[in-house]
Amino acid sequence: MTAAAKRFASELEDLLTPERLARGDAAGRFLGTTPPKGAEPVIASPGTTSEVERVLTLARTSRFPVFVAGTSGRGIDWRRLPKGPAVVLDVARLDAILSIDDTSLTVTTQSGIGVATLERALLKRGYTLGFHLGGFAERVSVGGILATGLPPLGSPLRGTPSEHVVGVGWVLPDGTRVRGKLTPRSATGPDPDALVLGARGALGVITEATLRIHRVSEDRQLLGYGFRTLADAVRALAALVDRGVPPPSAG
């Protein structure tokens, strides 16, 4: 490891703790591959928005690149990391549910929590995100869904996760924190959250989000329908939506 990388890693240790940093062979194990020759990634695992701010500020001051790796970020080809020191931001520790508003029907959560984990916690309180959650939801975080704009969790009745966003908290590359107004979509001026939703981390790191939730009816019946072909299923779904009775989920 070069002197610059060692000095940078030492400064990161002062910001976090040695236990929340990984480099060398440990960094390779985290990335699932051997970094390219000359690359010196340091895996940093902040647990709060303030820690994310400080890590990004230090990286900006040191002029080292930053890459974000959440539960949905493992598709990155880490073999293409640039030479020299770089920060890989592991947001998996940002996994706390911050609050549930029973009046406004919203949940505020850190971005690293898994979508399925959040759903299970909400169900215990009688709420739901309102989406069909298959195996994909076990592998992706709330921040990953919002940052990538991936559609697999969309609902014919309730739309997509991004349509349920009341507000997001995120950090600019220079370490500046941004928090949009916690209001439903309305004529309140420019929407800064739109800059990071679907931007794949290029403009900032999402650290928390406030989402709409739905009450789970105490008296309900679950009906499922199967089809012989995919074409039949698509036509049936289109007919239901056209008649104004879209189902909550379709998978």
Disulfide bonds with the S-S distance in Angstrom:
none
